[in-house]
Every structure is written in structure tokens, then in C-alpha cells.
Amino acid sequence: MRILGVTFIMFLLFPAFASAGFFEEKDTSVQESACSECKSEPINLNPDLKEKVAAIEKTISNSFNKKENTYSNEIVLFIDLINSSSEGAVNALVKFKKDNPTWKVGGVIVGTQKNLKEKLLQKQKLFSKGIEFSIDLSGNLVKESGIYKTPAYVITYDGKQYKFIGQVDLDETISRLDK
């Protein structure tokens, strides 16, 4: 406390002590240079570089637009894990996806929460086949899609929606939709 008191008295009696550099702020601002080349826009690029940049931008734009449009057709498979034919339906969807990579495919697991963890663990090999599944415990997706029995496929093709129940040969079914 004495040191603090002595320091305080020193500040009061000798104001020059306070301005001895302990509390001074130093000007650390950076001066801006007026270099015209530094401030120039990237528009003044080398012509070869401009062409390369434009080509890259066009390629990225085209690939992005293609990805948006590649999934105009879609198949959603509804399965119940207690149904023995669910595995065959998933395998048929996996085969179809491999043969038709431009189609968007997905799955929905329907049922109740009772013993869900055990059911998922028993059927875990179904989920390692590249098909993304969601779980519909509330039954809202089933009601929206009008599904009453599983396995069921909801196929969106050329802007129209079709529903098929049971084991379906997807290639044959889609070819019939073409007619």
C-alpha cells in the first residue's frame, strides 16, 4: 500500500513524472502510398491470363448448372425394417442407382420408435450401400405420399409422380412410363 501511495503522491506533486513516457501513445499509423499500380483493378490482367480466368469461370458455371439439372427424376423407397422384403427392395434401388447415375434416389424408414435402435443395428448393412435414408417416425411423409404398405417406391418422372408397392423391376417399370 505504501508503494501505491508514494506513486500517487509523485503523480500529484510532479506532473512531469506522469508524462515521462509511461502513458504516452505513440503514433503507429501506416502511411498509404500513392502507387498507381497497387491500386489498379484486376481488369488490367495479361490477355492470356484473362482468357484462362474466363475459361475456368465458364467451366465452373457449366458444371454447377449441370449438377442442378441432373436430378430431374427421382425415386424414393419407403421401407419398414420389420418387413422381410425391405432388403430386396433396397438392393433393387442400389442396382438401379448404379445403372442410372443421373437419377436422384433416397429412402425413408417408416415405423415406430419401439426397438428402433435394435432394428437399425440388425439392418445396418442396408445403409452402407450408398442410399441416403431418413426416418419417418411421425408418419408425416407416409401420409403426404399416400403410402399404406411397404416396400413402396414413389417415382417422379418427367414431372409426374407414380407409386408402386412391393418388389418392382425398376428398369422395366421406368421403360413402361416412357410409353
SVG drawing of the C-alpha trace seen along z (x, -y; Angstrom):
<svg xmlns="http://www.w3.org/2000/svg" viewBox="-53 -19 63 81">
<polyline fill="none" stroke="black" stroke-width="0.4" points="0.0,0.0 2.9,-2.3 4.3,-2.0 0.9,-2.7 0.6,-5.8 4.1,-7.1 3.4,-6.6 0.1,-8.5 1.8,-11.4 4.6,-11.5 2.0,-12.0 0.3,-14.8 3.5,-16.7 5.5,-16.1 3.2,-16.0 6.3,-15.7 6.9,-12.3 3.5,-11.2 4.4,-12.3 7.8,-10.6 6.7,-8.2 4.8,-5.6 1.4,-6.6 2.2,-8.2 0.6,-6.9 2.8,-6.5 1.6,-7.2 1.7,-3.9 -0.4,-4.7 0.8,-3.4 1.2,-5.9 -0.5,-4.9 1.5,-5.1 0.1,-6.6 1.3,-3.8 -0.9,-3.7 0.0,-0.1 -1.0,1.1 -4.4,-0.5 -5.2,0.7 -8.1,3.0 -7.6,6.7 -9.1,5.8 -5.6,4.9 -4.6,8.5 -2.4,10.0 -4.7,11.1 -3.7,14.7 -4.5,14.8 -7.8,13.1 -8.7,15.9 -7.7,18.6 -9.7,17.0 -12.8,16.7 -12.4,20.4 -12.2,21.5 -15.2,19.4 -17.2,20.8 -16.3,24.4 -17.3,23.9 -20.6,22.3 -21.4,25.1 -20.6,27.9 -22.7,26.1 -25.7,25.8 -25.4,29.4 -25.4,30.6 -28.6,28.7 -30.3,30.2 -29.1,33.8 -31.7,34.8 -34.9,34.1 -36.1,37.7 -36.2,39.2 -37.1,42.4 -37.9,42.6 -38.2,46.0 -40.3,46.4 -39.4,49.4 -40.3,50.8 -37.5,52.6 -39.7,55.4 -40.8,56.3 -38.7,59.1 -38.8,57.8 -37.2,54.5 -33.7,55.8 -34.6,56.9 -36.2,53.5 -33.0,51.7 -30.8,53.9 -33.0,53.2 -32.7,49.5 -28.9,49.8 -28.7,51.6 -30.9,49.0 -28.7,46.2 -25.5,47.8 -27.1,48.2 -28.7,44.7 -26.4,42.2 -28.4,39.2 -31.4,40.2 -31.7,39.0 -32.5,41.8 -33.3,41.9 -35.1,43.9 -37.4,43.4 -37.7,45.8 -41.2,45.9 -42.4,47.5 -42.4,46.8 -39.7,45.8 -40.2,49.1 -36.9,51.1 -35.7,48.8 -32.1,48.9 -32.0,52.7 -33.8,52.8 -31.3,50.3 -28.4,52.3 -29.8,55.5 -30.3,54.0 -27.2,51.8 -25.8,53.4 -28.8,51.8 -27.4,48.4 -23.9,48.9 -24.9,49.3 -24.8,45.6 -28.5,44.8 -29.3,42.0 -32.2,42.8 -34.3,40.6 -36.5,41.9 -40.2,41.0 -41.4,41.9 -44.3,39.4 -45.7,40.8 -46.0,37.4 -44.0,38.4 -46.0,41.6 -49.3,39.7 -48.1,37.0 -47.0,39.6 -50.2,41.8 -48.2,44.9 -50.1,47.6 -47.9,50.7 -44.1,51.2 -41.9,51.5 -43.2,48.8 -41.5,46.7 -42.5,43.2 -41.1,42.3 -41.1,38.8 -40.6,39.0 -41.0,36.1 -42.8,34.0 -45.4,36.8 -45.5,38.9 -46.1,42.7 -46.4,45.1 -45.5,48.8 -45.8,51.3 -43.8,54.4 -40.9,55.9 -40.6,53.9 -38.1,54.2 -37.3,50.5 -35.8,50.6 -38.8,52.3 -41.2,50.0 -39.5,46.8 -39.4,48.1 -43.2,48.6 -43.5,45.0 -41.8,43.8 -44.7,45.1"/>
</svg>
